[in-house]
């Protein structure tokens, strides 16, 4: 299949929490992605010469960087991660609302960092939240950036 378009990150949505009470952190996120890590056991060669493949498992994470929302007080995502480390929450991540593909599932939150690397810089935190099982993807039908926009992107 020939490539005719590209989807850029944003504008998008990242919501964490139960439907109706989720925290929308979209306007605090600098970058975000779902990553996978493969763990493959060694293959085993049997006396007869047959090779039995090792088991393969994948673990998924939601990773990125975000500005702190602690100024929102007890209802902030920062406060939720500090008060409930190791707790599991539903999430929904749509990298580009126009294109519409969404990943959803359950993740385990860890406390966000508090501070910055340099004086005068925004308070930010890198994060890596484990996803329970495999995320569920709902594929969009929107149109991504067209080919002309692709050509304008720096290589």
N, C-alpha and C positions, 0 to 999 in steps of 0.2 A: 504494500500500500504506500503510495506516495504521500509525503508529508506536505500538507497545504497550510498548516497554521501552527501557532505556538500559544500556549496559555501562560500568562505572566502571573506572578504572585500579587494578589490584590487587585482591586479592593475585595476583601474577603471577610469571613466571620469565624471567630473561635469562641465558643461558649462552653463553659464547664459548670456542671451541676445538674440537678433534676429539672426536667421540663417545667417551666413556670417559675422556677426560682433560680435559674442558671445565672451565672455571672458572665457577662459579655466582656472579654478582655481584648477584643479586636483592636481597639484604638491604643493599646499599650504594647502590642506585639511588634517587634522590629524584624524578626524572622522566625519562621516556624516550619517544621516538616515532620512527617511520619517516617521513621527509619526502621529498618529491619536488620537483625543480626542472625546469621546462620550458624548453627552448631551441628557439625556432621561427625558422627563416630567413624572410626576406621573401618574399611571393608575387611572381611575375613576370608582368607583363602582356605578352603577345606582340603582334606587329604586327597579327595578325588579330583581336585583341580577347579571345582566350582568356586565362584566368588560370590559371597553373600554381601550385598551392599550394607553399609552402616546406616543406622537411623539418622534422619535429618530432621531437626526442629528449628523453628524460627521464633524469635521474640521481637516484639515491636515496641517502639517508644515514640512519644511526642517530644520533640526537642526544639530548642530555639533560644531566643533572647527577648526579654520584655522589660519595659520601664516599670518601676514600682507604682502600684496604685494605692499605696498605704494611706494617701491623703483622703481616701474614701472611708477611712475608719474601719469599724468592725465588720462592715459589709464588703470589704475589699477582698480581692483574690489573695493578696499578700497575707491578710489576717486569717483567711481560711487555711492557707498552707501552714502558717505558724501554729494555729490552734489544733489542726487535725493531720499532722504528718502521718503518712502511711495509710490514710483513708482513701477509699475508692469513690470516684465520681463519674457520672456520665459525661461524655464530651461530644461535641459536634464541630467539625472543622471543614470549612469551605474555603479553599485557597483563593478562588476567584468566583464571585457571585454571578457574574455574567455567564461564565462557562457552566457553573452549577454542580460539578461533581463534589460530593460530600463524603467525608469519612466520619464514622460514629463508632462509639464503643464505650468502654469503661477504662479509666486510668487511675493509677495510684499516685497521689500528689506527695511531693517532698517539699520541705520549707524553702521558700525563695530566699535568696541572699538579700542583705540590707546594706546598702552603701554604693560606692562607685570607685573606679580605678584611679581617677584623678580629680583634683579640686576643680569645681565648676562644671563637672560632667553630670549628666542625669543619673539618678539612682536606677540601676539596672541589675538584672539577674539572668544568667544563663540557666536553663532548666532542661531536665531530661526526666520525663514522667513515664514510667513503665505502663504499657497498655496490657490489660488483662485479655489474654487470648489474641485473636486477630481482629483488626478493625473491620467494620462493614462499610463497603463503598456503595454509594448510590450515584450512578453516572448521569451527568447533566446532558442536556441537549442544546446548550447555548453555543454560541459561536465564539471561538477564541480569536486572538489577534490575527488579521489576515496576512497573506504572504508579503505584501508591501511593507507592513509594519515589521515583519521578520527581517527584511533586508536593511531596515534602518537601525536595527540593534547592533551595537558594537560586537565584534567577534571575540 
